[in-house]
Amino acid sequence: MATTTRLAVAAPSEAAADAGERVARAGGNAVDAAIAASLVAMVSEVGVVSLSAGGFVTVQPGDGADDPTPYTVDGWMDMPGRDRGVAELPPGSTWDVTTDYGGGVDITIGPGSVAVHGAVAALGVAHERDGRVPWREVVAPAVEVAGAGFRLGQAARYYLDHVHDDIFGWDDESRAALHTAEGEVTTEPIVVPGLAESVAQLAAEGPASMYTGGLAERIGRDVLDRGGLLGPADLAAYRAVVHPCVTSRLGDWTLSSTPPPSVGGVCLTAMLRLLDGWSPEAPDAVDRLVAVQRRVLGHRLEVLDHSDDVATDAAAFLQVIESGSTAHISATDADGGACAITISSGYGSGMVAAGTGIWLNNCLGEQELNPRGLHGSAPGTRLLSNMAPTVGRRADGATLAIGSPGADRITSALAVVLGCFAAGVSLVDAVNHPRVHVHRAGRPDEVVRTEAEPSMYFGGVGATLAEPGGHLVAAADPRRAGAVRVVGG
C-alpha cells in the first residue's frame, strides 16, 4: 500500500484540489499533485483553460534529488504554419469580437487564432524528471471528471456570462455543451462528447498523444479543414524546453521564476529586487509599489514586448535592476519539493476540435502575447507570456510555490503578496492583502488601479508553504474562489 505524502496544494477548484489530494494519498509528491490538479482544471475550467493550453512549470526538486537546482519547463505557445502558409489562409478564418469582460476587451477568435499548445508537453517533462507515481495515476482524476461531468466554477461562469454567445456559441459542439435550449449558460453538469475518451487516451499513451498521436492528428486536421494554420506538422515539431530560472533574493528567501520567453518572470524578478526591504506597514508602501511597477511595466511595454531577442534584453534589464483567462496550481511537500504551474488557453477560439471534446485556444489572437500581429511571426516562434509560476527556498529550508492568473496583473499581484510575506505577514493574509496595479505604465493613458474590495481583476494567487518542522500551509485567493488541501497535517 502506498504511503501518503504530506503535502499542501492550492488549486482553482474543489475538483482540482481533490485530484492533488488523491495523488498525494497514493504516494505522489508536489510535482504529481500539481500536475493532477492542472489536468482536472484543463478538463473542467471551460473558457479559462483547456487541454489546448500553453504554460510554464517551475519546480524546486525535493530533498534527495540528484540535482536540487530549480528549473522551469517552458510549454508555452508556438506560432503554427508548417502545414499551411499565412498566404493560403481562406477569408473568414478569424474575426474580432468586443466584450465588456475585464472592462472591455477586443478578442480575435476562430480557427485562424489557434496556436500550437504546449502545456501537456511541459507537464510530461516535469513528471518524467521529478514525478513519483505513474503518469496514468496522475491523469486518472481528470478522466473521471470528464466522464462524470462537471459544473462550471466561479471564474469560468463569470467569464462565460460575458462571452458564451459571441465566443463559445458559434461552434455547434461548443454551443450544445454549454448552453440550455434557451441559449443561456447551463447550470447542469457538463459532459462533453469525446472528452473523457480523449483524456483516457492521454492517460494511456502519455503526453505524446497530444503531439504525434491520434489526438494530435484529429486536432490538427480539423483546424486545417476549418481554415486555420495549426496542423499535425506543427504539433509534431513542438518541444517543451527546460530552462534555468531567473532568481532574486527577498529577505531570507531565494525565489526562482520563469525566464524568457515569459516576460512575467522577468518583470516579477525585477519588481522583487526593487522591493527588497519593502513593508506593507510603511507610510509610503503604496507609493513605492506604484513607482516600482511604473519602472518595470513601463520598460516591458517600451522594450521587452517588441524585442527581437527577449532573453538578451531581459538579462540586460535585470543586470541594471540588480545594481540599483488563466489558471494556477501550487504544491509543496514535506520532502522539500515545490511545483508551481500556470496554464492558459487565452480567451478561447470558441472551437471544439471534432471528435475530441477539447476546446482550442486563441492565443494568436491575444494582442499582448503576439505584438508582431496575428500571423506576424515564423512557424515555431514562441509567443510572449505574462506567466510567472515561482518557487522559493528560505535559508532555513522552508519551501514555497506561488503563482497567479490575471494577464498583465500577474506580476503586480505576486509582487504584493511576496513583498508582504517576506515582511512577516502570514501567507494567508499576504494573499488576501489589497493590491495595486499600474495599467499601461508610463504611457499618457496610464491608470493606477487600487483595490477597494476583492476583485478578480487583480489576479487569483495560489500559494503553498512547507516549513522545516513539517508544518504545511495552503492559501487560495478569495478573489477567484480557489480551493486548498493539506494532506497529512
C-alpha positions in Angstrom: 0.0 0.0 0.0 1.3 3.4 -1.0 2.5 5.8 1.8 0.6 9.1 1.9 2.8 12.1 1.1 2.5 15.0 3.5 1.6 17.8 1.0 -0.2 21.1 0.5 -1.9 22.1 -2.7 -3.7 25.3 -3.8 -5.9 24.9 -7.0 -8.6 26.8 -8.9 -11.5 24.5 -7.9 -12.6 21.9 -5.4 -12.3 19.1 -8.1 -8.7 20.1 -8.9 -7.7 20.3 -5.3 -9.3 16.8 -4.8 -7.1 15.5 -7.6 -4.0 16.8 -5.9 -5.0 15.2 -2.6 -5.9 11.9 -4.2 -2.4 11.7 -5.8 -0.7 12.6 -2.6 -2.6 9.8 -0.8 -1.3 7.4 -3.5 2.3 8.5 -2.7 2.7 11.3 -5.2 4.8 14.3 -4.5 4.3 18.0 -5.2 5.0 17.6 -8.9 2.5 14.8 -9.2 -0.2 16.6 -7.2 0.2 19.9 -9.1 0.0 18.1 -12.5 -3.1 16.1 -11.5 -4.8 19.3 -10.3 -3.8 21.1 -13.5 -5.2 18.3 -15.7 -8.6 18.5 -13.9 -8.6 22.2 -14.4 -7.9 21.8 -18.1 -10.9 19.5 -18.3 -13.4 21.5 -16.3 -12.4 25.2 -16.2 -14.1 26.0 -19.6 -13.1 29.3 -21.0 -10.3 29.6 -18.5 -8.0 26.8 -19.6 -8.2 23.5 -21.6 -6.0 20.7 -22.9 -5.2 23.1 -25.8 -3.2 25.2 -23.4 0.2 26.6 -23.0 2.0 27.1 -19.8 5.1 27.0 -17.6 6.0 24.6 -14.8 8.6 25.7 -12.2 10.0 23.1 -9.9 12.1 23.0 -6.8 13.3 19.4 -6.6 12.8 17.8 -3.2 15.4 16.7 -0.7 17.5 13.9 -2.0 17.1 14.8 -5.7 20.2 14.2 -7.8 20.1 17.9 -8.8 18.4 20.3 -6.3 18.6 23.3 -8.7 15.2 24.8 -9.5 14.1 24.8 -13.2 11.3 25.9 -15.4 9.8 23.8 -18.2 8.6 26.2 -21.0 5.4 24.7 -22.5 4.2 28.0 -23.9 2.5 28.5 -27.3 4.3 28.4 -30.7 3.3 30.0 -33.9 1.9 27.4 -36.3 2.2 27.4 -40.1 4.2 24.3 -41.2 1.2 22.7 -42.9 -0.2 25.9 -44.5 1.3 29.3 -45.1 -0.3 32.5 -44.0 -0.9 33.5 -47.6 -3.1 30.3 -48.0 -5.5 31.2 -45.2 -9.0 31.5 -46.5 -11.1 34.6 -45.8 -13.0 34.5 -42.6 -10.6 32.2 -40.7 -10.6 34.8 -37.9 -12.9 37.5 -36.7 -12.9 40.0 -33.9 -15.4 40.3 -31.0 -15.8 43.0 -28.5 -16.9 42.2 -25.0 -17.3 44.1 -21.7 -15.3 41.4 -19.9 -12.5 42.9 -17.8 -13.7 46.4 -18.5 -13.8 45.9 -22.3 -11.7 43.6 -24.3 -11.3 43.1 -28.1 -10.6 39.4 -28.9 -9.7 37.7 -32.1 -11.2 34.2 -32.4 -11.9 31.5 -35.0 -9.8 28.6 -36.4 -7.0 31.0 -37.5 -6.4 32.1 -33.9 -5.3 28.7 -32.7 -1.7 28.5 -31.7 0.4 25.3 -31.0 -0.4 24.2 -27.5 2.5 23.1 -25.2 1.2 22.7 -21.6 0.7 19.0 -21.7 4.2 18.5 -23.1 5.6 20.6 -20.2 3.6 18.6 -17.7 5.1 15.4 -19.2 8.7 16.7 -18.9 8.3 17.8 -15.3 6.7 14.4 -14.5 9.5 12.5 -16.2 12.1 14.5 -14.3 10.6 14.6 -10.8 7.3 12.8 -10.6 7.0 9.8 -8.3 3.8 7.9 -9.3 3.0 6.6 -12.8 1.6 9.0 -15.4 -1.7 7.0 -15.7 -2.4 7.6 -12.0 -1.7 11.3 -12.3 -4.2 11.6 -15.2 -6.9 9.3 -13.6 -8.8 12.1 -11.7 -9.2 14.1 -15.0 -10.5 11.0 -16.8 -13.1 10.6 -14.1 -14.2 14.2 -14.0 -14.5 14.3 -17.8 -16.6 11.2 -17.7 -18.9 12.0 -14.8 -19.4 15.6 -15.8 -18.6 18.9 -14.0 -20.3 22.1 -13.1 -18.7 25.4 -14.0 -16.6 27.1 -11.3 -16.9 30.7 -10.3 -14.2 32.0 -12.6 -15.4 30.1 -15.7 -19.0 31.1 -15.1 -18.1 34.8 -14.6 -16.2 34.8 -17.9 -18.8 32.8 -19.9 -21.6 35.1 -18.7 -19.9 37.7 -20.8 -18.8 35.7 -23.8 -20.8 32.5 -24.0 -22.6 33.5 -27.2 -20.0 35.6 -29.1 -17.1 33.2 -28.5 -18.5 29.9 -27.3 -21.7 29.9 -29.3 -20.5 29.9 -33.0 -19.2 26.3 -32.9 -22.1 23.7 -32.8 -20.3 21.3 -30.4 -19.4 24.2 -28.1 -22.9 25.7 -28.1 -24.5 22.3 -27.4 -22.2 21.5 -24.5 -22.5 24.9 -22.7 -26.0 26.1 -23.4 -29.6 25.4 -22.4 -32.2 25.2 -25.1 -33.0 28.9 -24.4 -29.4 29.9 -25.1 -28.3 30.5 -21.5 -25.2 29.1 -19.9 -26.1 25.8 -18.3 -26.2 25.2 -14.6 -26.3 21.4 -15.1 -23.3 19.1 -15.0 -21.4 19.3 -18.4 -20.4 16.1 -20.2 -18.6 17.0 -23.4 -18.9 14.2 -26.1 -15.4 12.7 -26.7 -13.6 14.5 -23.9 -13.4 11.5 -21.5 -12.1 9.3 -24.3 -9.5 11.9 -25.2 -8.3 12.2 -21.6 -8.2 8.4 -21.3 -6.1 8.3 -24.4 -3.8 10.8 -22.9 -3.5 8.6 -19.8 -2.8 5.5 -21.8 -0.4 6.9 -24.4 1.3 9.7 -22.4 1.8 13.4 -23.3 2.9 12.5 -26.9 -0.7 11.7 -27.8 -1.3 15.5 -28.0 1.6 15.9 -30.4 2.2 12.8 -32.5 -0.7 10.6 -31.6 -4.3 10.3 -32.7 -5.4 13.3 -30.7 -2.8 15.5 -32.4 -3.9 14.2 -35.9 -7.6 14.9 -35.2 -6.9 18.4 -33.7 -4.6 19.5 -36.5 -6.7 18.2 -39.4 -9.9 19.8 -38.0 -8.2 23.2 -37.6 -6.8 23.0 -41.2 -10.2 21.8 -42.6 -11.9 24.9 -41.0 -9.3 27.3 -42.4 -6.8 27.7 -39.6 -3.0 27.5 -39.6 -2.4 24.8 -37.0 -1.7 21.4 -38.5 -0.3 18.0 -37.5 3.3 19.0 -38.5 3.2 21.9 -36.1 2.2 19.7 -33.2 4.7 17.0 -34.1 7.5 19.6 -34.2 6.6 21.1 -30.7 9.2 20.7 -27.9 8.9 21.7 -24.3 12.2 23.2 -23.2 13.8 23.1 -19.7 15.4 26.4 -18.7 17.3 27.6 -15.6 15.1 30.0 -13.6 15.6 33.7 -13.1 16.3 34.3 -9.4 16.0 37.0 -6.9 16.5 37.4 -3.1 13.8 38.8 -0.9 14.6 38.8 2.7 15.7 35.3 3.6 14.1 33.8 0.5 15.7 32.9 -2.8 12.9 33.0 -5.4 13.1 31.3 -8.8 10.7 32.2 -11.6 10.2 31.8 -15.4 12.8 33.0 -17.8 12.1 34.4 -21.3 10.0 34.0 -23.5 7.8 34.7 -20.5 8.2 38.3 -19.6 6.2 37.7 -16.5 9.0 36.0 -14.6 11.5 38.7 -15.7 9.1 41.5 -14.6 8.4 39.8 -11.2 12.1 39.3 -10.6 12.8 42.9 -11.3 10.0 44.1 -9.0 11.2 41.9 -6.2 14.7 43.2 -6.5 13.4 46.7 -6.3 11.1 45.9 -3.4 13.7 44.4 -1.2 13.1 45.8 2.3 9.6 47.0 1.5 7.0 46.8 4.2 3.2 47.0 3.8 3.1 49.0 7.0 5.4 51.8 5.8 3.7 55.2 5.2 4.8 55.2 1.5 4.1 51.5 0.9 1.6 52.1 -1.9 3.6 54.9 -3.5 6.7 52.6 -3.6 4.6 49.8 -5.2 3.4 52.2 -7.9 6.9 53.5 -8.5 8.3 50.0 -8.9 5.5 48.9 -11.2 5.8 52.1 -13.3 9.5 51.4 -13.8 9.3 47.7 -14.6 6.0 47.5 -16.5 6.9 50.7 -18.4 10.1 49.0 -19.5 8.2 45.9 -20.6 5.8 48.0 -22.7 8.5 50.0 -24.4 11.3 47.4 -24.8 10.5 43.7 -23.9 7.2 43.4 -25.8 8.9 44.5 -29.0 12.3 42.9 -28.6 13.9 40.7 -31.3 15.9 39.0 -28.5 13.9 38.9 -25.3 16.5 36.8 -23.4 19.3 39.3 -24.1 17.2 42.4 -23.4 15.7 40.9 -20.2 19.2 39.9 -18.9 20.4 43.5 -19.5 17.4 44.9 -17.7 17.8 42.6 -14.7 21.5 43.5 -14.6 20.6 47.2 -14.3 17.9 46.4 -11.7 20.4 44.2 -9.7 22.8 47.1 -9.5 20.4 49.7 -8.4 -8.4 34.0 -18.9 -5.5 31.5 -16.9 -5.3 29.0 -14.1 -2.6 28.4 -11.5 -1.7 25.5 -9.2 0.8 25.4 -6.4 2.0 22.4 -4.4 4.7 21.8 -1.8 5.6 18.6 0.0 7.3 17.8 3.3 10.3 16.4 1.5 11.3 19.9 0.3 9.7 19.7 -3.2 7.7 22.5 -4.7 5.9 22.9 -8.0 4.1 25.9 -9.5 2.1 25.6 -12.7 0.4 28.4 -14.6 -1.6 27.4 -17.7 -3.8 29.3 -20.2 -5.8 28.8 -23.4 -6.2 32.6 -23.9 -9.7 33.7 -24.2 -10.6 30.6 -26.2 -11.1 30.3 -30.0 -14.6 29.1 -29.4 -13.9 25.9 -31.3 -14.1 22.3 -30.1 -11.8 20.0 -32.2 -14.1 17.5 -33.9 -14.3 14.1 -32.1 -12.1 15.2 -29.2 -14.2 17.3 -26.8 -11.2 19.7 -26.5 -11.8 23.4 -26.7 -9.0 25.1 -28.6 -7.0 28.2 -27.6 -7.0 31.6 -29.4 -3.5 32.7 -28.3 -2.6 34.1 -31.8 -5.5 36.5 -31.2 -4.2 38.0 -28.0 -2.5 41.2 -28.9 -0.3 41.5 -25.9 1.0 38.0 -26.4 1.6 38.5 -30.1 2.8 42.1 -30.6 4.0 41.3 -34.2 0.4 40.7 -35.2 -2.0 37.9 -35.6 0.2 35.9 -38.0 3.3 38.0 -38.0 5.9 35.5 -36.8 7.6 32.5 -38.4 6.4 29.0 -37.6 7.9 27.7 -34.4 8.3 31.1 -32.8 7.3 31.2 -29.1 4.7 33.8 -28.2 5.2 36.1 -25.3 3.7 35.3 -21.9 2.8 37.1 -18.6 3.1 33.9 -16.6 5.4 33.7 -13.6 5.0 30.5 -11.6 7.6 30.8 -8.9 9.2 28.5 -6.3 11.3 29.6 -3.3 13.6 28.3 -0.7 14.3 30.0 2.6 17.6 29.9 4.4 16.2 27.6 7.0 15.0 25.1 4.3 11.3 26.2 4.0 9.9 25.8 0.5 7.2 27.9 -1.3 5.2 27.6 -4.5 3.2 30.5 -5.8 1.7 32.0 -8.9 -1.4 33.6 -10.3 -3.7 34.0 -13.3 -4.6 37.5 -14.4 -2.9 38.6 -17.6 -0.7 41.7 -17.0 -1.8 41.8 -13.3 0.1 38.5 -12.6 3.4 40.2 -11.8 1.8 43.0 -9.7 -0.3 40.6 -7.7 2.7 38.3 -7.0 4.9 41.3 -6.1 2.4 42.5 -3.4 1.9 39.0 -2.0 5.6 38.1 -1.9 6.5 41.5 -0.5 4.0 41.2 2.3 5.1 37.6 3.0 8.8 38.5 3.2 7.9 41.3 5.5 6.5 38.9 8.1 2.8 38.8 7.1 1.3 35.2 7.2 0.9 33.5 3.8 -2.9 33.6 4.0 -3.0 37.3 5.0 -0.5 38.1 2.3 -2.7 36.5 -0.4 -5.7 38.4 1.0 -3.9 41.8 1.2 -5.3 44.6 -1.0 -3.5 45.1 -4.3 -2.5 47.9 -6.7 -1.8 47.7 -10.4 -0.4 50.3 -12.8 -2.1 49.8 -16.1 -0.2 51.0 -19.3 2.7 52.2 -17.1 4.5 55.3 -18.3 2.1 56.0 -21.1 -0.2 59.0 -21.4 -3.3 56.8 -20.6 -1.7 55.3 -17.6 -4.1 54.3 -14.8 -3.2 53.4 -11.2 -5.9 51.0 -10.0 -6.1 50.3 -6.3 -8.4 47.6 -4.9 -11.2 48.9 -2.8 -12.7 45.4 -2.3 -11.6 42.0 -3.5 -11.8 41.8 -7.3 -11.0 39.1 -9.9 -9.3 41.8 -11.9 -6.3 41.7 -9.5 -5.5 38.0 -10.1 -6.1 34.8 -8.2 -2.9 33.9 -6.3 -2.5 30.3 -5.1 0.4 29.6 -2.7 1.7 26.7 -0.6 4.4 26.6 2.0 6.3 23.8 3.8 8.1 24.8 7.0 11.2 22.9 8.1 9.4 21.4 11.1 6.9 19.8 8.8 4.1 22.4 9.1 2.2 22.8 5.8 0.1 25.9 4.7 -2.0 26.4 1.6 -3.7 29.7 0.6 -6.1 30.3 -2.3 -7.2 33.7 -3.4 -10.7 34.6 -2.3 -10.9 36.7 -5.5 -11.3 33.5 -7.5 -12.9 31.0 -5.1 -9.9 28.6 -5.2 -9.6 25.5 -3.1 -6.8 24.1 -0.9 -5.9 20.8 0.6 -3.4 19.9 3.3 -2.6 16.2 3.3 -1.1 14.7 6.5 -1.0 17.9 8.5 
